[in-house]
Amino acid sequence: MNRLLLADAPTAAGQSAHTAVLISFLVFVCVTLLLCVMVGPDKDEVADFYTANRTLTPLQNGLALSGDYISAATMLGTTGIIALSGFNGIMLDVSTALALSTLLVLAGPLRNAGRYTLGDIFALRAPGRAPRVAASVATLAVSVPFLVVQLSGAGAATAMLLGLTSAGAQQICIVLIGVLMVAYTLAGGMKGTSLMQIAKVVLTTVTLAITTLCVLARFHWSPSELLSAAAQGSGHPADYLRSTSQFGVTASGPLNIAGLHLTVVLGAACMPHMIMRINATSDGATARRSTRYALGTVGVYSVLLAVLGLGAAALVGGQAISAVNPNGQASLLLLAGTLAGGPSTTAGLSLTTAVACTVFVTVLAVVAGITLSAAASLAHDVHAHAIRRGRLTEAKEVRTVRWAALLFGIVGILLAVEAQGYNVQFLSMLAVAVAASAVLPALVCSLFWRGYNRTGLLWSVYGGAALTIGLQLISPTVSGGPGTLFPTHDFAWSPLQSVGLVSIPASFLLGWAGSMRGRRRAEAGHEVDPIDRIDQEAVELRVLTGADAD
């Protein structure tokens, strides 16, 4: 992709553009890192590091929440799918925006019931160490694949930004991004990462808005002209603007497409770093207001992506996009180079590198949020509660979370470096599917079902995660065709490409069956059910009103 974008660039113009963008990028990194240090935690207090002492306003937290939600995988992947699939891609774009409506419904109860991490919510109905460990496992099962795909994509984009094309250069860029990710997390905590998210949202919106205006100007501000040109450029004009059973290389068949939309709507807003962001609000009402701001921001963002995807189909062409990447991941960068006269011009190269820089900043902000939530789960749920049984001082817990962030960052960097050269885009959907299948059922049942107990929670979390990962590994998205992780091998024994259609209801059923089994064993005297020690009325009052919430 980098060769295609940069092969014809004049040396002098190309070097000037690269130098200008590199200087701008270095200034942005230095300023934001300095601000993170300045606004970071002054004391070793858990509430300050995890939630910024809940001092963010609803608007600030809403912008940061939308920043957590807007990832590079969403930006590049959604644009590419719209460019290649047309109507079905736009529907996915709508589902991406609607996913925050799921969080809007749950935001108030989540904040009322929660404290810092998933484990705090799971502990409502299922006290003890095992639910805390399950919460951490679910957090890592979502965060690790999402981190790998973000870092892997950022390596290619950053290498292009610097005018480099080799695999080694991309791996070095991954390491540099990972180091910055850890630095932002260690220095800033929740307040610092929030600042990064807000800056990222402003930069991303401005860049995409300018690019969108350039697209519309090319077609005389006529949506109908843009749609007609996109249909012709796609290579399949008869099917481009109507619903079909083919969804690029992501999903085919009505059941797979339905499963894809279901997974996105239910899972995208239940990522652990999104839940931690909700817990940074002062109360349930503020959480709902923040989510409404985020929903509006993401709605605007989704409209911009729809226009850019159509513009890529019209101006670049589906065949040229597929030649670079079967999943369309390069469509936004190719469009940016085409809009301003092609990558051989200074303007075209500048717009291309500006978009690439935006992708880089998007990745940096998102991975910092992911790192913070994963490290908090390891420190708070595993070390402080599962191992030390709540007897860890705040200062020691903050030191633990910093070491956990460093460890998680190192592991993520190593995995992303090893994954370089492979098509790992399926990991993004895998992370969302695990969130929808393992996190969402446990959250809903913990908040609203008084019969939910420890056995049910463990069955739904571990069973949902194992089923999702197992089905995904034997699905056609991993092997057996172009655009997969192993295109030369075929162990796609399952026809399901979108596994959420099976794993989500199965996880709810596992939670119900496990709760019934736990209750029967307790009644038979085989074990003491911790649910018997819970004041259910007090739990329900807290979920609904926030009474006694931290």
C-alpha positions as CSV (number, residue, x, y, z in Angstrom):
1,M,0.0,0.0,0.0
2,N,2.8,2.4,0.9
3,R,4.5,1.8,-2.4
4,L,1.3,2.5,-4.3
5,L,0.8,5.8,-2.5
6,L,4.3,7.1,-2.6
7,A,5.9,5.7,-5.7
8,D,5.2,8.7,-7.9
9,A,5.8,11.5,-5.4
10,P,8.5,14.0,-6.4
11,T,11.5,13.7,-4.1
12,A,11.7,17.4,-3.1
13,A,7.9,17.8,-2.6
14,G,7.7,14.5,-0.8
15,Q,10.5,15.2,1.5
16,S,9.0,18.6,2.4
17,A,5.6,17.2,3.1
18,H,7.0,14.4,5.2
19,T,9.2,16.8,7.1
20,A,6.3,19.2,7.8
21,V,4.0,16.5,8.9
22,L,6.7,14.8,11.0
23,I,7.4,18.1,12.8
24,S,3.7,18.7,13.4
25,F,3.3,15.2,14.7
26,L,6.3,15.6,17.1
27,V,5.0,18.9,18.4
28,F,1.5,17.3,19.0
29,V,3.1,14.3,20.9
30,C,5.3,16.5,23.0
31,V,2.6,19.0,23.9
32,T,0.0,16.3,24.7
33,L,2.5,14.3,26.7
34,L,3.5,17.4,28.7
35,L,-0.2,18.1,29.3
36,C,-0.7,14.5,30.5
37,V,2.1,14.9,33.0
38,M,0.7,18.3,34.2
39,V,-2.9,17.1,34.6
40,G,-2.0,13.6,35.8
41,P,-2.6,12.3,39.3
42,D,-0.9,14.4,42.0
43,K,-1.3,11.7,44.6
44,D,-1.3,7.9,44.7
45,E,-5.0,7.8,45.0
46,V,-7.0,5.0,43.3
47,A,-10.0,7.3,42.5
48,D,-7.7,9.9,40.9
49,F,-5.9,7.4,38.7
50,Y,-8.9,5.4,37.6
51,T,-11.6,8.0,37.3
52,A,-9.9,11.5,37.6
53,N,-11.9,11.8,40.9
54,R,-15.0,12.0,38.7
55,T,-14.3,15.7,38.1
56,L,-14.9,15.7,34.3
57,T,-18.0,17.6,33.1
58,P,-20.7,15.7,31.1
59,L,-19.5,17.3,27.9
60,Q,-15.8,16.5,28.5
61,N,-16.6,12.9,29.4
62,G,-18.9,12.6,26.5
63,L,-16.2,13.7,24.1
64,A,-13.7,11.4,25.7
65,L,-16.3,8.5,25.5
66,S,-16.7,9.1,21.8
67,G,-13.0,9.2,21.5
68,D,-12.8,5.8,23.2
69,Y,-15.4,4.5,20.8
70,I,-13.9,5.9,17.6
71,S,-11.0,3.6,16.7
72,A,-8.7,3.3,13.7
73,A,-10.3,-0.1,12.9
74,T,-13.7,1.7,12.7
75,M,-12.4,4.6,10.7
76,L,-10.5,2.5,8.1
77,G,-12.7,-0.7,8.2
78,T,-16.1,1.1,7.9
79,T,-14.9,3.3,5.1
80,G,-13.6,0.4,3.2
81,I,-16.7,-1.7,3.6
82,I,-18.9,1.1,2.4
83,A,-16.6,1.6,-0.6
84,L,-16.8,-2.1,-1.5
85,S,-20.3,-3.1,-0.4
86,G,-22.4,0.1,-0.7
87,F,-25.8,-0.3,0.9
88,N,-24.7,-3.0,3.3
89,G,-21.7,-1.0,4.4
90,I,-23.8,2.0,5.1
91,M,-26.1,-0.2,7.3
92,L,-23.0,-1.3,9.2
93,D,-22.1,2.3,9.6
94,V,-25.6,2.9,11.1
95,S,-25.2,-0.1,13.4
96,T,-21.9,1.3,14.6
97,A,-23.6,4.6,15.6
98,L,-26.6,2.8,17.1
99,A,-24.3,0.7,19.3
100,L,-24.1,3.6,21.7
101,S,-27.8,3.4,22.2
102,T,-27.1,0.1,24.0
103,L,-24.8,2.0,26.3
104,L,-27.3,4.8,26.7
105,V,-29.8,2.3,28.1
106,L,-27.2,0.8,30.5
107,A,-25.3,3.9,31.4
108,G,-27.3,5.0,34.4
109,P,-27.5,1.5,36.1
110,L,-23.8,0.8,35.2
111,R,-22.6,4.0,36.9
112,N,-24.9,3.5,39.9
113,A,-23.7,-0.1,40.4
114,G,-20.1,0.3,39.4
115,R,-17.0,1.7,41.0
116,Y,-14.0,1.3,38.7
117,T,-13.9,-2.0,36.7
118,L,-16.0,-4.8,35.5
119,G,-15.2,-6.8,38.6
120,D,-16.9,-4.2,40.8
121,I,-20.1,-4.7,38.9
122,F,-19.8,-8.5,38.8
123,A,-19.3,-8.5,42.6
124,L,-22.8,-7.1,43.1
125,R,-24.5,-10.5,42.8
126,A,-21.4,-12.8,43.0
127,P,-18.9,-11.8,45.7
128,G,-15.6,-13.6,46.0
129,R,-12.4,-14.0,44.1
130,A,-13.6,-16.1,41.2
131,P,-15.9,-13.4,39.7
132,R,-13.1,-10.9,40.0
133,V,-10.8,-13.2,38.1
134,A,-13.5,-13.8,35.5
135,A,-13.9,-10.1,35.0
136,S,-10.2,-9.7,34.4
137,V,-10.2,-12.6,31.9
138,A,-13.1,-11.1,30.0
139,T,-11.3,-7.7,30.0
140,L,-8.1,-9.2,28.6
141,A,-10.0,-11.4,26.1
142,V,-11.5,-8.2,24.6
143,S,-8.5,-5.9,25.1
144,V,-5.6,-8.0,23.8
145,P,-7.0,-8.7,20.2
146,F,-8.3,-5.1,19.9
147,L,-4.9,-3.7,21.0
148,V,-3.0,-6.0,18.5
149,V,-5.2,-4.9,15.5
150,Q,-4.9,-1.2,16.5
151,L,-1.1,-1.4,16.8
152,S,-0.7,-3.4,13.7
153,G,-2.6,-0.9,11.6
154,A,-0.9,2.0,13.2
155,G,2.5,0.6,12.2
156,A,1.7,0.6,8.5
157,A,0.1,4.1,8.7
158,T,3.0,5.6,10.6
159,A,5.6,4.1,8.3
160,M,3.7,5.6,5.4
161,L,3.6,8.9,7.2
162,L,7.4,8.8,7.4
163,G,7.9,7.6,3.8
164,L,9.0,4.1,4.8
165,T,7.9,0.9,3.3
166,S,9.8,-2.0,4.8
167,A,8.3,-4.5,7.3
168,G,11.1,-3.7,9.7
169,A,10.2,0.0,9.6
170,Q,6.6,-0.8,10.4
171,Q,7.7,-2.9,13.4
172,I,9.8,-0.1,14.7
173,C,6.8,2.2,14.4
174,I,4.7,-0.3,16.4
175,V,7.3,-0.3,19.2
176,L,7.4,3.5,19.2
177,I,3.6,3.8,19.3
178,G,3.5,1.2,22.1
179,V,6.1,3.1,24.1
180,L,4.0,6.3,23.7
181,M,0.9,4.4,24.7
182,V,2.4,3.2,27.9
183,A,3.9,6.7,28.7
184,Y,0.5,8.4,28.3
185,T,-1.1,5.8,30.6
186,L,1.5,5.9,33.3
187,A,1.8,9.7,33.3
188,G,-1.8,10.8,32.9
189,G,-4.1,8.1,34.3
190,M,-7.8,8.7,33.5
191,K,-7.4,12.5,33.3
192,G,-4.5,12.4,30.9
193,T,-6.1,9.8,28.6
194,S,-9.3,11.8,28.6
195,L,-7.3,14.8,27.4
196,M,-5.9,12.7,24.6
197,Q,-9.3,11.5,23.6
198,I,-10.8,15.0,23.5
199,A,-7.9,16.3,21.3
200,K,-8.2,13.2,19.1
201,V,-12.0,13.8,18.6
202,V,-11.4,17.4,17.6
203,L,-8.6,16.5,15.2
204,T,-10.4,13.6,13.7
205,T,-13.6,15.5,13.1
206,V,-11.9,18.5,11.5
207,T,-9.8,16.3,9.2
208,L,-12.6,14.0,8.1
209,A,-14.9,17.0,7.6
210,I,-12.4,18.8,5.3
211,T,-11.9,15.6,3.4
212,T,-15.7,15.1,3.1
213,L,-16.1,18.7,1.8
214,C,-13.5,17.9,-0.8
215,V,-15.5,14.8,-1.9
216,L,-18.8,16.7,-2.1
217,A,-17.2,19.5,-4.1
218,R,-16.0,17.0,-6.7
219,F,-19.6,16.1,-7.3
220,H,-21.1,19.6,-7.3
221,W,-22.6,19.1,-3.8
222,S,-25.1,16.6,-5.3
223,P,-25.7,13.5,-3.2
224,S,-27.5,11.8,-6.2
225,E,-24.4,12.4,-8.4
226,L,-22.1,11.0,-5.7
227,L,-24.3,7.9,-5.3
228,S,-24.4,7.3,-9.1
229,A,-20.6,7.7,-9.4
230,A,-20.0,5.4,-6.4
231,A,-22.2,2.7,-7.9
232,Q,-20.4,2.9,-11.2
233,G,-17.0,2.9,-9.6
234,S,-17.7,0.0,-7.4
235,G,-17.7,-2.5,-10.3
236,H,-21.2,-3.9,-9.5
237,P,-23.6,-0.9,-10.1
238,A,-26.7,-3.1,-10.1
239,D,-26.2,-4.3,-6.6
240,Y,-24.3,-1.5,-5.0
241,L,-27.2,0.6,-3.8
242,R,-29.5,-2.2,-2.6
243,S,-29.3,-4.9,0.0
244,T,-27.6,-8.1,-1.1
245,S,-26.4,-11.3,0.6
246,Q,-22.7,-10.4,0.1
247,F,-20.8,-8.2,2.4
248,G,-17.4,-7.7,0.9
249,V,-15.2,-10.5,2.4
250,T,-16.6,-9.9,5.9
251,A,-19.9,-11.8,5.7
252,S,-22.1,-13.5,3.2
253,G,-25.6,-14.7,3.5
254,P,-28.5,-13.0,5.4
255,L,-27.8,-14.9,8.7
256,N,-24.2,-13.8,8.8
257,I,-25.1,-10.2,8.0
258,A,-27.8,-10.2,10.7
259,G,-25.3,-11.7,13.1
260,L,-22.7,-9.0,12.2
261,H,-25.2,-6.2,12.9
262,L,-26.4,-7.8,16.1
263,T,-22.8,-8.2,17.4
264,V,-21.9,-4.6,16.6
265,V,-25.0,-3.1,18.2
266,L,-24.7,-5.1,21.4
267,G,-20.9,-5.5,21.7
268,A,-19.2,-2.3,20.5
269,A,-20.5,-0.3,23.4
270,C,-19.7,-2.9,26.1
271,M,-15.9,-2.9,25.7
272,P,-14.2,-2.7,29.1
273,H,-12.6,0.6,28.4
274,M,-16.1,2.1,27.6
275,I,-17.4,0.7,30.9
276,M,-14.5,2.3,32.8
277,R,-15.2,5.6,31.1
278,I,-18.9,5.4,32.3
279,N,-17.6,4.9,35.8
280,A,-15.6,8.1,35.6
281,T,-18.9,10.1,35.7
282,S,-20.2,11.5,39.0
283,D,-23.6,9.7,39.0
284,G,-26.1,7.9,36.8
285,A,-27.8,11.0,35.4
286,T,-24.4,12.4,34.4
287,A,-23.5,9.1,32.8
288,R,-26.6,9.3,30.6
289,R,-25.8,12.9,29.6
290,S,-22.3,12.0,28.7
291,T,-23.5,9.1,26.6
292,R,-26.0,11.4,24.8
293,Y,-23.1,13.7,23.9
294,A,-21.1,10.8,22.7
295,L,-24.0,9.4,20.6
296,G,-24.4,12.8,18.9
297,T,-20.6,13.0,18.1
298,V,-20.5,9.5,16.8
299,G,-23.6,10.1,14.7
300,V,-21.8,13.0,12.9
301,Y,-18.7,10.9,12.6
302,S,-20.7,8.1,10.9
303,V,-22.2,10.5,8.4
304,L,-18.7,11.6,7.5
305,L,-17.5,8.0,7.0
306,A,-20.5,7.2,4.8
307,V,-19.7,10.1,2.4
308,L,-16.0,9.2,2.4
309,G,-16.7,5.5,1.7
310,L,-18.9,6.5,-1.3
311,G,-16.3,9.0,-2.4
312,A,-13.6,6.3,-2.3
313,A,-15.8,4.0,-4.5
314,A,-16.5,6.9,-7.0
315,L,-13.0,8.4,-7.2
316,V,-10.7,5.4,-6.5
317,G,-12.8,2.5,-7.7
318,G,-13.6,-0.8,-6.1
319,Q,-11.1,-2.7,-8.2
320,A,-8.2,-0.4,-7.3
321,I,-9.2,-0.6,-3.6
322,S,-9.5,-4.4,-3.6
323,A,-6.1,-4.7,-5.4
324,V,-4.4,-3.0,-2.4
325,N,-6.4,-4.7,0.3
326,P,-9.4,-7.1,-0.1
327,N,-11.1,-5.7,3.0
328,G,-10.8,-2.1,1.7
329,Q,-8.6,-0.9,4.6
330,A,-6.6,1.4,2.3
331,S,-9.7,3.2,0.8
332,L,-9.5,6.3,3.0
333,L,-5.8,6.8,2.4
334,L,-6.2,6.2,-1.3
335,L,-9.1,8.6,-1.4
336,A,-7.0,11.3,0.3
337,G,-4.3,10.9,-2.2
338,T,-6.7,11.1,-5.2
339,L,-8.7,14.1,-4.0
340,A,-6.0,16.7,-4.2
341,G,-4.6,15.7,-7.6
342,G,-3.0,12.3,-6.7
343,P,0.0,11.4,-4.5
344,S,2.4,12.8,-7.1
345,T,1.4,16.3,-6.1
346,T,2.4,18.1,-2.9
347,A,-1.3,18.8,-2.1
348,G,-2.2,15.2,-2.6
349,L,0.7,13.9,-0.5
350,S,-0.1,16.5,2.2
351,L,-3.8,15.4,2.5
352,T,-2.7,11.7,2.5
353,T,-0.2,12.2,5.3
354,A,-2.7,14.4,7.2
355,V,-5.2,11.5,7.1
356,A,-2.5,9.1,8.1
357,C,-1.5,11.3,11.0
358,T,-5.2,11.4,12.1
359,V,-5.2,7.6,12.0
360,F,-2.1,7.5,14.1
361,V,-3.5,9.9,16.7
362,T,-6.7,7.9,16.7
363,V,-4.8,4.7,17.4
364,L,-2.6,6.3,20.1
365,A,-5.6,7.6,22.0
366,V,-7.6,4.4,21.8
367,V,-4.8,2.1,22.8
368,A,-4.0,4.3,25.8
369,G,-7.7,3.8,27.0
370,I,-7.5,0.1,26.4
371,T,-4.2,-0.1,28.3
372,L,-5.6,1.8,31.3
373,S,-8.7,-0.5,31.5
374,A,-6.7,-3.7,31.2
375,A,-4.1,-2.6,33.7
376,A,-6.9,-1.4,36.1
377,S,-8.5,-4.8,35.9
378,L,-5.2,-6.7,36.6
379,A,-4.4,-4.4,39.6
380,H,-7.9,-3.8,41.1
381,D,-9.7,-7.1,40.4
382,V,-6.8,-9.6,40.4
383,H,-4.1,-8.2,42.7
384,A,-6.1,-6.0,45.1
385,H,-9.2,-8.2,45.6
386,A,-8.5,-11.8,44.3
387,I,-5.0,-12.1,45.8
388,R,-4.9,-9.5,48.6
389,R,-8.6,-9.8,49.4
390,G,-9.1,-6.0,49.5
391,R,-6.3,-5.4,52.0
392,L,-4.1,-3.5,49.5
393,T,-3.4,0.2,50.3
394,E,-4.3,2.8,47.6
395,A,-0.6,3.8,47.1
396,K,0.4,0.2,46.5
397,E,-2.6,-0.4,44.1
398,V,-1.6,2.7,42.1
399,R,2.0,1.3,41.8
400,T,0.6,-2.0,40.8
401,V,-1.6,-0.6,38.1
402,R,1.4,1.2,36.6
403,W,3.4,-2.0,36.6
404,A,0.4,-3.8,35.0
405,A,0.2,-1.1,32.3
406,L,3.9,-1.6,31.5
407,L,3.4,-5.4,31.4
408,F,0.3,-5.2,29.2
409,G,2.0,-2.7,26.9
410,I,5.0,-4.9,26.4
411,V,2.9,-8.0,25.7
412,G,0.8,-6.0,23.2
413,I,3.8,-4.6,21.4
414,L,5.4,-8.1,21.1
415,L,2.2,-9.6,19.7
416,A,1.6,-6.8,17.3
417,V,5.2,-7.0,16.0
418,E,4.8,-10.8,15.5
419,A,1.5,-10.2,13.7
420,Q,3.0,-7.7,11.2
421,G,2.6,-9.0,7.7
422,Y,-0.5,-11.1,8.6
423,N,-4.1,-9.9,8.0
424,V,-5.4,-9.6,11.6
425,Q,-8.4,-7.4,10.9
426,F,-10.7,-10.2,12.1
427,L,-9.4,-9.6,15.6
428,S,-11.4,-6.4,15.7
429,M,-14.7,-8.2,15.2
430,L,-13.5,-11.0,17.5
431,A,-13.0,-8.4,20.3
432,V,-16.5,-7.0,19.7
433,A,-18.0,-10.5,19.6
434,V,-16.4,-11.4,22.9
435,A,-17.7,-8.2,24.5
436,A,-21.2,-9.0,23.2
437,S,-21.1,-12.7,24.3
438,A,-19.1,-12.6,27.5
439,V,-19.4,-9.1,29.0
440,L,-22.9,-8.0,28.0
441,P,-24.8,-11.0,29.4
442,A,-22.9,-10.8,32.6
443,L,-23.6,-7.1,32.9
444,V,-27.3,-7.3,32.2
445,C,-27.9,-10.2,34.5
446,S,-25.8,-8.7,37.3
447,L,-27.7,-5.5,37.1
448,F,-31.3,-6.7,36.6
449,W,-31.7,-10.4,37.7
450,R,-31.7,-11.1,41.5
451,G,-31.4,-14.9,40.8
452,Y,-28.0,-14.4,39.1
453,N,-25.3,-16.0,41.2
454,R,-21.6,-16.9,41.0
455,T,-22.1,-20.2,39.0
456,G,-24.2,-18.4,36.4
457,L,-21.7,-15.6,36.1
458,L,-18.8,-17.9,35.6
459,W,-20.7,-20.0,33.1
460,S,-21.8,-17.0,31.0
461,V,-18.4,-15.3,31.1
462,Y,-16.1,-18.3,30.5
463,G,-18.6,-20.2,28.3
464,G,-19.5,-17.1,26.2
465,A,-15.8,-16.2,25.7
466,A,-14.7,-19.8,24.8
467,L,-17.6,-20.4,22.4
468,T,-17.0,-17.1,20.6
469,I,-13.2,-17.6,20.3
470,G,-13.7,-21.3,19.2
471,L,-16.3,-20.5,16.6
472,Q,-14.3,-17.6,15.3
473,L,-11.1,-19.7,14.8
474,I,-12.9,-22.2,12.7
475,S,-14.9,-19.6,10.7
476,P,-14.2,-18.5,7.1
477,T,-12.8,-15.2,8.4
478,V,-9.6,-16.9,9.6
479,S,-8.7,-19.3,6.9
480,G,-9.6,-20.5,3.4
481,G,-9.7,-17.4,1.3
482,P,-8.2,-14.0,0.4
483,G,-8.4,-11.4,3.2
484,T,-8.1,-14.0,5.9
485,L,-5.3,-14.7,8.4
486,F,-4.3,-18.0,6.7
487,P,-5.4,-17.7,3.0
488,T,-3.4,-20.8,2.0
489,H,-4.9,-23.1,4.6
490,D,-8.5,-24.1,5.1
491,F,-9.8,-25.2,8.5
492,A,-13.1,-23.2,8.2
493,W,-15.2,-26.1,9.5
494,S,-18.0,-23.7,10.6
495,P,-20.1,-21.8,8.0
496,L,-20.6,-19.0,10.5
497,Q,-18.7,-15.8,9.7
498,S,-20.5,-13.7,12.3
499,V,-20.5,-15.9,15.4
500,G,-22.5,-13.5,17.6
501,L,-25.8,-14.8,16.3
502,V,-25.0,-18.1,18.1
503,S,-22.7,-17.0,20.9
504,I,-24.8,-14.1,22.4
505,P,-28.0,-16.1,23.1
506,A,-25.9,-19.1,24.1
507,S,-24.1,-17.0,26.8
508,F,-27.5,-15.8,28.2
509,L,-28.6,-19.4,28.3
510,L,-25.4,-20.5,30.0
511,G,-25.9,-17.8,32.6
512,W,-29.5,-19.0,33.3
513,A,-28.5,-22.7,33.4
514,G,-25.5,-22.0,35.7
515,S,-27.6,-19.9,38.1
516,M,-30.1,-22.7,38.3
517,R,-27.4,-25.3,39.0
518,G,-25.8,-23.1,41.6
519,R,-29.1,-22.6,43.3
520,R,-29.9,-26.3,43.3
521,R,-26.4,-27.2,44.7
522,A,-26.9,-24.7,47.5
523,E,-30.3,-26.0,48.3
524,A,-28.9,-29.6,48.4
525,G,-26.2,-28.5,50.9
526,H,-23.3,-29.2,48.5
527,E,-22.1,-25.6,48.7
528,V,-23.0,-22.2,50.3
529,D,-24.3,-19.9,47.6
530,P,-22.8,-16.4,48.2
531,I,-26.1,-15.0,46.9
532,D,-27.7,-15.9,50.2
533,R,-25.5,-13.3,51.9
534,I,-26.6,-10.5,49.6
535,D,-29.2,-7.9,50.4
536,Q,-31.1,-8.1,47.1
537,E,-33.2,-5.1,47.9
538,A,-30.2,-2.9,48.7
539,V,-28.6,-4.1,45.4
540,E,-31.7,-3.2,43.4
541,L,-32.0,0.2,45.1
542,R,-28.4,1.0,44.3
543,V,-28.7,0.0,40.6
544,L,-31.9,2.0,40.1
545,T,-31.0,5.1,42.2
546,G,-27.3,5.1,43.0
547,A,-27.8,4.9,46.7
548,D,-24.5,4.1,48.5
549,A,-22.6,4.2,45.2
550,D,-19.0,5.3,45.4
